Amino acid sequence: MSKSIDHSGLTFRRDYFGHRKAWGALVDLLKDTFDIDIGPLQQLGGPDPSSMPFGWFACDGRLAANLSAFAMPLMINGRTVNAAAFQSGAVRPAWRGRGLYRDLTQKALAWCQEKGFEAIVLYTDKPALYEPYGFRALPLHAYSGNAPAALKVRTPVRRLNPLEPADLKLLSTALKARAPVSAALAVRASAAMFLINTQLDPGVRISWLERERIAVAWKMEAPGHFKLLDVVCADIPSLASIIGALNIDVEAVDVLFCPDKLGWSGQAKSLDSYTQFMIRAPGTIAFDRPAMLSPMADF
Ligand SMILES: CC(C)(COP(=O)(O)OP(=O)(O)OC[C@H]1O[C@@H](n2cnc3c(N)ncnc32)[C@H](O)[C@@H]1OP(=O)(O)O)[C@@H](O)C(=O)NCCC(=O)NCCS
């Protein structure tokens, strides 16, 4: 028997990102629900062009419930997977328990099937919400270890500000031509996620290696403790040359993706996170090696 939905007083809309007020209603829903501001995305080239939002709107223009899907091609175990991702799933408290989220989940799943995606991924702190639809949690691992001896590279390096049009252009071009940062698990593109993530964590620095045309997303956790979040370029350089180019004193390193292309091997450590990474795919998927998606791909 199909379960009921109560959408009285609400209007369903999909594909509404082109409408300024409706986009603003999503920004408000995500601020109110998750305390995340995706408003700056509009200055950063806009949402992912493949996005397909599904929403129930109240008559005052507020978004009561939403779930968005978008194409997120992934590299998993050395193979390109034509994946979609779900994001921005939320229902305002006054409208919860009426079946609105179940309805949006079914609509988003139907869209993914129609588009022929091989897999769907999401992050959630409520895995039970998605298990009935065949999503399974995959363990994520970061890598830690001693810093390699820096390979001194004399290259002009400067910090990029993605909100500056010239820097945004550089970064967007690099993101279009990027190689997956790991063969184990990485995004193939997803420029919009990278760009908004530069704004969501003020501790992230984006350094531009001028000559090599490489963007490095990194943090200094404490003096001497380097965290590498992502490397955007066509040919991934070694960790030793990244540290050398940044010209920083580093003793300990955390790499927040599988470092198979970095010429360095740390120790895999289970990622401490309140959310789980889930995947829905026809067969069973397990990573060949411990892995995680770069935080710059968070969605
Ligand atoms: C979680 C949330 C989206 C549920 O919305 P909702 O409109 O109340 O959900 P529905 O009434 O459509 O219920 C859908 C199903 O989810 C189940 N469910 C609802 N809340 C749940 C929760 N916190 N954990 C697990 N399952 C839940 C319901 O029992 C129902 O199951 P059924 O289909 O077997 O009947 C909503 O509470 C919310 O926005 N929470 C805050 C943000 C959030 O957690 N977003 C989703 C995580 S990515």
The ligand as an SDF file (V2000), in Angstrom:
LIG
                    3D

 48 50  0  0  0  0  0  0  0  0999 V2000
   14.6350   14.2770    8.2600 C   0  0  0  0  0  0  0  0  0  0  0  0
   13.5260   15.1140    7.6330 C   0  0  0  0  0  0  0  0  0  0  0  0
   13.9570   15.5330    6.2210 C   0  0  0  0  0  0  0  0  0  0  0  0
   12.2530   14.2710    7.5480 C   0  0  0  0  0  0  0  0  0  0  0  0
   11.2430   15.0290    6.9030 O   0  0  0  0  0  0  0  0  0  0  0  0
    9.6900   14.6230    6.9970 P   0  0  0  0  0  0  0  0  0  0  0  0
    8.9380   15.4210    6.0010 O   0  0  0  0  0  0  0  0  0  0  0  0
    9.2560   14.7020    8.4140 O   0  0  0  0  0  0  0  0  0  0  0  0
    9.7240   13.1180    6.5570 O   0  0  0  0  0  0  0  0  0  0  0  0
    8.4910   12.2660    6.0330 P   0  0  0  0  0  0  0  0  0  0  0  0
    7.2650   12.6190    6.8270 O   0  0  0  0  0  0  0  0  0  0  0  0
    8.4000   12.3770    4.5640 O   0  0  0  0  0  0  0  0  0  0  0  0
    8.9620   10.8140    6.4230 O   0  0  0  0  0  0  0  0  0  0  0  0
    9.6840   10.0390    5.4910 C   0  0  0  0  0  0  0  0  0  0  0  0
   10.2070    8.8080    6.1560 C   0  0  0  0  0  0  0  0  0  0  0  0
   11.3450    9.1400    6.9460 O   0  0  0  0  0  0  0  0  0  0  0  0
   11.1970    8.6460    8.2520 C   0  0  0  0  0  0  0  0  0  0  0  0
   11.8720    9.6190    9.1160 N   0  0  0  0  0  0  0  0  0  0  0  0
   11.4770   10.8540    9.4210 C   0  0  0  0  0  0  0  0  0  0  0  0
   12.3850   11.4480   10.2360 N   0  0  0  0  0  0  0  0  0  0  0  0
   13.3920   10.5460   10.4010 C   0  0  0  0  0  0  0  0  0  0  0  0
   14.5930   10.5590   11.1230 C   0  0  0  0  0  0  0  0  0  0  0  0
   14.9770   11.6100   11.8520 N   0  0  0  0  0  0  0  0  0  0  0  0
   15.3780    9.4650   11.0650 N   0  0  0  0  0  0  0  0  0  0  0  0
   15.0190    8.3660   10.3590 C   0  0  0  0  0  0  0  0  0  0  0  0
   13.8680    8.2910    9.6440 N   0  0  0  0  0  0  0  0  0  0  0  0
   13.0620    9.3860    9.6710 C   0  0  0  0  0  0  0  0  0  0  0  0
    9.7040    8.5980    8.4700 C   0  0  0  0  0  0  0  0  0  0  0  0
    9.3780    7.6660    9.4750 O   0  0  0  0  0  0  0  0  0  0  0  0
    9.2050    8.1560    7.1120 C   0  0  0  0  0  0  0  0  0  0  0  0
    9.3620    6.7690    6.9570 O   0  0  0  0  0  0  0  0  0  0  0  0
    8.3510    5.9460    6.0000 P   0  0  0  0  0  0  0  0  0  0  0  0
    8.5530    6.4510    4.5930 O   0  0  0  0  0  0  0  0  0  0  0  0
    8.7830    4.5380    6.1840 O   0  0  0  0  0  0  0  0  0  0  0  0
    6.9880    6.2550    6.5070 O   0  0  0  0  0  0  0  0  0  0  0  0
   13.2390   16.3840    8.4980 C   0  0  0  0  0  0  0  0  0  0  0  0
   13.0110   15.9790    9.8280 O   0  0  0  0  0  0  0  0  0  0  0  0
   14.3620   17.4020    8.4960 C   0  0  0  0  0  0  0  0  0  0  0  0
   14.4170   18.2730    7.6410 O   0  0  0  0  0  0  0  0  0  0  0  0
   15.3040   17.3160    9.4570 N   0  0  0  0  0  0  0  0  0  0  0  0
   16.4240   18.2300    9.5580 C   0  0  0  0  0  0  0  0  0  0  0  0
   17.3600   18.1640    8.3470 C   0  0  0  0  0  0  0  0  0  0  0  0
   17.7390   16.7610    7.9800 C   0  0  0  0  0  0  0  0  0  0  0  0
   18.0340   15.9450    8.8460 O   0  0  0  0  0  0  0  0  0  0  0  0
   17.7460   16.4630    6.6610 N   0  0  0  0  0  0  0  0  0  0  0  0
   17.9580   15.1420    6.1240 C   0  0  0  0  0  0  0  0  0  0  0  0
   19.2940   14.6170    6.3940 C   0  0  0  0  0  0  0  0  0  0  0  0
   20.3550   14.6530    5.0030 S   0  0  0  0  0  0  0  0  0  0  0  0
  1  2  1  0
  2  3  1  0
  2  4  1  0
  2 36  1  0
  4  5  1  0
  5  6  1  0
  6  7  2  0
  6  8  1  0
  6  9  1  0
  9 10  1  0
 10 11  2  0
 10 12  1  0
 10 13  1  0
 13 14  1  0
 14 15  1  0
 15 16  1  0
 15 30  1  0
 16 17  1  0
 17 18  1  0
 17 28  1  0
 18 19  1  0
 18 27  1  0
 19 20  2  0
 20 21  1  0
 21 22  1  0
 21 27  2  0
 22 23  1  0
 22 24  2  0
 24 25  1  0
 25 26  2  0
 26 27  1  0
 28 29  1  0
 28 30  1  0
 30 31  1  0
 31 32  1  0
 32 33  2  0
 32 34  1  0
 32 35  1  0
 36 37  1  0
 36 38  1  0
 38 39  2  0
 38 40  1  0
 40 41  1  0
 41 42  1  0
 42 43  1  0
 43 44  2  0
 43 45  1  0
 45 46  1  0
 46 47  1  0
 47 48  1  0
M  END
$$$$
